[in-house]
Amino acid sequence: MTHPAPPQRYRLHIFDGAYEVLHDRKYIVTLDLDMPGLDGILDRHLQGLTRAALAANEPMTCPRLEVRDAVTGVKVLDWGV
């Protein structure tokens, strides 16, 4: 029997379209990208970070997340509305 890979650490980057907002903040999460329910987890992170961006007076007409490896910075997932 093979064991699934353990969850990994990722950094979330929040964007309004192509413009990165809250770029001076670091959001590190531990995720298993193959787990059921990942959609809901990413949706909640997107909603929370969108609220934080709006509170910081950032424009948020087309919010999206990029999930990047926390060490290398390589984008592994693009998540948006």
N, CA and C atoms as a LAMMPS dump frame, in Angstrom:
ITEM: TIMESTEP
0
ITEM: NUMBER OF ATOMS
243
ITEM: BOX BOUNDS ff ff ff
-5.0000000000000000e+02 5.0000000000000000e+02
-5.0000000000000000e+02 5.0000000000000000e+02
-5.0000000000000000e+02 5.0000000000000000e+02
ITEM: ATOMS id mol type element x y z
1 1 1 N 0.834 -1.174 0
2 1 2 C 0 0 0
3 1 3 C 0.885 1.247 0
4 2 1 N 0.561 2.178 -0.873
5 2 2 C 1.332 3.42 -0.916
6 2 3 C 0.662 4.46 -0.038
7 3 1 N 1.479 5.259 0.587
8 3 2 C 0.966 6.316 1.449
9 3 3 C 0.93 7.615 0.664
10 4 1 N -0.115 8.401 0.885
11 4 2 C -0.172 9.695 0.179
12 4 3 C 0.932 10.627 0.663
13 5 1 N 1.284 11.545 -0.181
14 5 2 C 2.305 12.529 0.181
15 5 3 C 1.776 13.398 1.323
16 6 1 N 2.636 13.769 2.243
17 6 2 C 2.186 14.622 3.346
18 6 3 C 1.845 16.021 2.839
19 7 1 N 1.042 16.752 3.595
20 7 2 C 0.741 18.134 3.199
21 7 3 C 2.028 18.95 3.091
22 8 1 N 2.007 19.923 2.226
23 8 2 C 3.16 20.789 1.978
24 8 3 C 2.834 22.22 2.39
25 9 1 N 3.88 23.007 2.573
26 9 2 C 3.705 24.429 2.891
27 9 3 C 3.697 25.238 1.595
28 10 1 N 2.726 26.135 1.51
29 10 2 C 2.576 26.99 0.334
30 10 3 C 2.378 28.426 0.787
31 11 1 N 2.731 29.346 -0.102
32 11 2 C 2.477 30.763 0.146
33 11 3 C 1.363 31.203 -0.789
34 12 1 N 0.388 31.909 -0.223
35 12 2 C -0.73 32.421 -1.012
36 12 3 C -0.443 33.856 -1.43
37 13 1 N -0.689 34.137 -2.693
38 13 2 C -0.562 35.491 -3.239
39 13 3 C -1.942 35.884 -3.744
40 14 1 N -2.416 37.048 -3.344
41 14 2 C -3.749 37.52 -3.742
42 14 3 C -3.605 38.58 -4.831
43 15 1 N -4.447 38.461 -5.84
44 15 2 C -4.411 39.362 -6.998
45 15 3 C -5.788 39.93 -7.275
46 16 1 N -5.809 41.123 -7.852
47 16 2 C -6.99 41.672 -8.496
48 16 3 C -6.663 41.643 -9.98
49 17 1 N -7.131 40.623 -10.658
50 17 2 C -6.741 40.416 -12.053
51 17 3 C -5.268 40.078 -12.128
52 18 1 N -4.475 40.936 -12.776
53 18 2 C -3.039 40.703 -12.909
54 18 3 C -2.228 41.464 -11.861
55 19 1 N -2.895 42.302 -11.066
56 19 2 C -2.219 43.169 -10.092
57 19 3 C -2.191 42.487 -8.732
58 20 1 N -0.989 42.253 -8.178
59 20 2 C -0.887 41.638 -6.854
60 20 3 C -1.178 42.679 -5.78
61 21 1 N -2.078 42.322 -4.867
62 21 2 C -2.404 43.189 -3.734
63 21 3 C -1.863 42.546 -2.46
64 22 1 N -1.713 43.32 -1.435
65 22 2 C -1.167 42.842 -0.152
66 22 3 C 0.189 42.165 -0.344
67 23 1 N 0.975 42.663 -1.296
68 23 2 C 2.252 42.031 -1.635
69 23 3 C 3.282 42.134 -0.519
70 24 1 N 3.048 43.025 0.452
71 24 2 C 3.995 43.17 1.556
72 24 3 C 3.705 42.206 2.705
73 25 1 N 2.666 41.391 2.574
74 25 2 C 2.294 40.433 3.62
75 25 3 C 2.561 39.011 3.14
76 26 1 N 2.856 38.127 4.086
77 26 2 C 3.099 36.718 3.748
78 26 3 C 2.007 35.856 4.346
79 27 1 N 1.376 35.055 3.509
80 27 2 C 0.341 34.122 3.939
81 27 3 C 0.83 32.712 3.631
82 28 1 N 1.265 32.001 4.665
83 28 2 C 1.771 30.639 4.523
84 28 3 C 0.709 29.672 5.032
85 29 1 N 0.415 28.649 4.236
86 29 2 C -0.561 27.639 4.626
87 29 3 C 0.038 26.254 4.394
88 30 1 N -0.487 25.286 5.092
89 30 2 C -0.106 23.889 4.881
90 30 3 C -1.294 23.198 4.237
91 31 1 N -1.091 22.677 3.029
92 31 2 C -2.178 22.073 2.252
93 31 3 C -1.755 20.754 1.633
94 32 1 N -2.743 19.908 1.432
95 32 2 C -2.594 18.712 0.606
96 32 3 C -3.411 19.003 -0.645
97 33 1 N -2.751 19.234 -1.759
98 33 2 C -3.44 19.64 -2.985
99 33 3 C -4.303 18.547 -3.589
100 34 1 N -4.191 17.315 -3.077
101 34 2 C -4.99 16.2 -3.592
102 34 3 C -6.166 15.846 -2.682
103 35 1 N -6.348 16.568 -1.588
104 35 2 C -7.38 16.195 -0.637
105 35 3 C -8.762 16.643 -1.08
106 36 1 N -9.772 15.863 -0.711
107 36 2 C -11.139 16.315 -0.982
108 36 3 C -11.427 17.563 -0.139
109 37 1 N -12.203 18.453 -0.671
110 37 2 C -12.538 19.663 0.063
111 37 3 C -11.573 20.801 -0.145
112 38 1 N -10.555 20.604 -0.977
113 38 2 C -9.586 21.671 -1.225
114 38 3 C -10.264 22.91 -1.801
115 39 1 N -11.27 22.711 -2.652
116 39 2 C -11.995 23.841 -3.246
117 39 3 C -12.557 24.754 -2.166
118 40 1 N -13.203 24.177 -1.163
119 40 2 C -13.784 24.966 -0.083
120 40 3 C -12.731 25.694 0.727
121 41 1 N -11.605 25.036 0.974
122 41 2 C -10.515 25.655 1.734
123 41 3 C -9.974 26.865 0.978
124 42 1 N -9.722 26.694 -0.314
125 42 2 C -9.2 27.806 -1.105
126 42 3 C -10.229 28.927 -1.242
127 43 1 N -11.509 28.568 -1.35
128 43 2 C -12.559 29.591 -1.402
129 43 3 C -12.556 30.438 -0.133
130 44 1 N -12.423 29.794 1.022
131 44 2 C -12.414 30.529 2.291
132 44 3 C -11.181 31.439 2.393
133 45 1 N -10.033 30.942 1.942
134 45 2 C -8.83 31.784 1.946
135 45 3 C -9.011 32.973 1.005
136 46 1 N -9.574 32.734 -0.172
137 46 2 C -9.797 33.812 -1.132
138 46 3 C -10.751 34.859 -0.551
139 47 1 N -11.816 34.416 0.097
140 47 2 C -12.771 35.36 0.703
141 47 3 C -12.102 36.174 1.805
142 48 1 N -11.344 35.512 2.658
143 48 2 C -10.677 36.213 3.753
144 48 3 C -9.643 37.208 3.269
145 49 1 N -8.853 36.806 2.284
146 49 2 C -7.837 37.71 1.76
147 49 3 C -8.456 38.848 0.958
148 50 1 N -9.586 38.59 0.308
149 50 2 C -10.292 39.657 -0.401
150 50 3 C -10.795 40.698 0.602
151 51 1 N -11.345 40.231 1.728
152 51 2 C -11.788 41.168 2.771
153 51 3 C -10.606 41.987 3.311
154 52 1 N -9.468 41.338 3.512
155 52 2 C -8.28 42.044 4
156 52 3 C -7.812 43.084 2.983
157 53 1 N -7.864 42.741 1.702
158 53 2 C -7.452 43.69 0.655
159 53 3 C -8.399 44.879 0.603
160 54 1 N -9.699 44.626 0.701
161 54 2 C -10.666 45.72 0.688
162 54 3 C -10.482 46.625 1.906
163 55 1 N -10.183 46.03 3.057
164 55 2 C -9.945 46.822 4.269
165 55 3 C -8.692 47.685 4.123
166 56 1 N -7.75 47.243 3.288
167 56 2 C -6.526 48.005 3.031
168 56 3 C -6.692 48.946 1.833
169 57 1 N -7.947 49.139 1.395
170 57 2 C -8.282 50.023 0.265
171 57 3 C -7.647 49.587 -1.048
172 58 1 N -7.478 48.294 -1.22
173 58 2 C -6.989 47.753 -2.494
174 58 3 C -8.19 47.492 -3.399
175 59 1 N -8.049 47.7 -4.714
176 59 2 C -9.148 47.37 -5.628
177 59 3 C -9.302 45.852 -5.738
178 60 1 N -10.536 45.37 -5.735
179 60 2 C -10.758 43.92 -5.814
180 60 3 C -11.96 43.611 -6.698
181 61 1 N -11.843 43.909 -7.989
182 61 2 C -12.951 43.632 -8.906
183 61 3 C -12.885 42.227 -9.474
184 62 1 N -11.701 41.632 -9.506
185 62 2 C -11.523 40.279 -10.058
186 62 3 C -10.515 39.508 -9.196
187 63 1 N -10.914 39.108 -7.964
188 63 2 C -9.957 38.466 -7.057
189 63 3 C -9.562 37.065 -7.503
190 64 1 N -8.307 36.736 -7.268
191 64 2 C -7.812 35.381 -7.521
192 64 3 C -6.607 35.124 -6.631
193 65 1 N -6.331 33.862 -6.411
194 65 2 C -5.189 33.429 -5.608
195 65 3 C -4.191 32.694 -6.474
196 66 1 N -2.941 32.865 -6.17
197 66 2 C -1.912 31.972 -6.69
198 66 3 C -1.352 31.222 -5.499
199 67 1 N -1.291 29.907 -5.615
200 67 2 C -0.692 29.062 -4.584
201 67 3 C 0.705 28.728 -5.089
202 68 1 N 1.707 29.131 -4.316
203 68 2 C 3.099 28.919 -4.719
204 68 3 C 3.838 28.125 -3.657
205 69 1 N 4.819 27.35 -4.101
206 69 2 C 5.673 26.628 -3.167
207 69 3 C 6.321 27.649 -2.239
208 70 1 N 6.263 27.388 -0.935
209 70 2 C 6.773 28.357 0.044
210 70 3 C 8.285 28.531 -0.029
211 71 1 N 8.99 27.518 -0.522
212 71 2 C 10.452 27.59 -0.571
213 71 3 C 10.933 28.127 -1.911
214 72 1 N 10.451 27.538 -3.005
215 72 2 C 10.956 27.889 -4.333
216 72 3 C 10.213 29.048 -4.982
217 73 1 N 8.969 29.293 -4.566
218 73 2 C 8.168 30.338 -5.189
219 73 3 C 7.509 29.92 -6.489
220 74 1 N 7.628 28.648 -6.861
221 74 2 C 7.033 28.154 -8.103
222 74 3 C 5.508 28.078 -7.949
223 75 1 N 4.778 28.653 -8.914
224 75 2 C 3.323 28.618 -8.877
225 75 3 C 2.854 27.184 -9.152
226 76 1 N 1.992 26.673 -8.258
227 76 2 C 1.477 25.319 -8.423
228 76 3 C -0.023 25.31 -8.717
229 77 1 N -0.698 26.435 -8.432
230 77 2 C -2.145 26.468 -8.651
231 77 3 C -2.595 27.909 -8.773
232 78 1 N -3.505 28.165 -9.702
233 78 2 C -4.126 29.474 -9.883
234 78 3 C -5.6 29.302 -9.531
235 79 1 N -6.086 30.046 -8.557
236 79 2 C -7.435 29.849 -8.057
237 79 3 C -8.194 31.184 -8.105
238 80 1 N -9.334 31.198 -8.782
239 80 2 C -10.099 32.437 -8.872
240 80 3 C -11.562 32.196 -9.041
241 81 1 N -12.255 33.295 -9.129
242 81 2 C -13.716 33.266 -9.243
243 81 3 C -14.1 32.828 -10.637
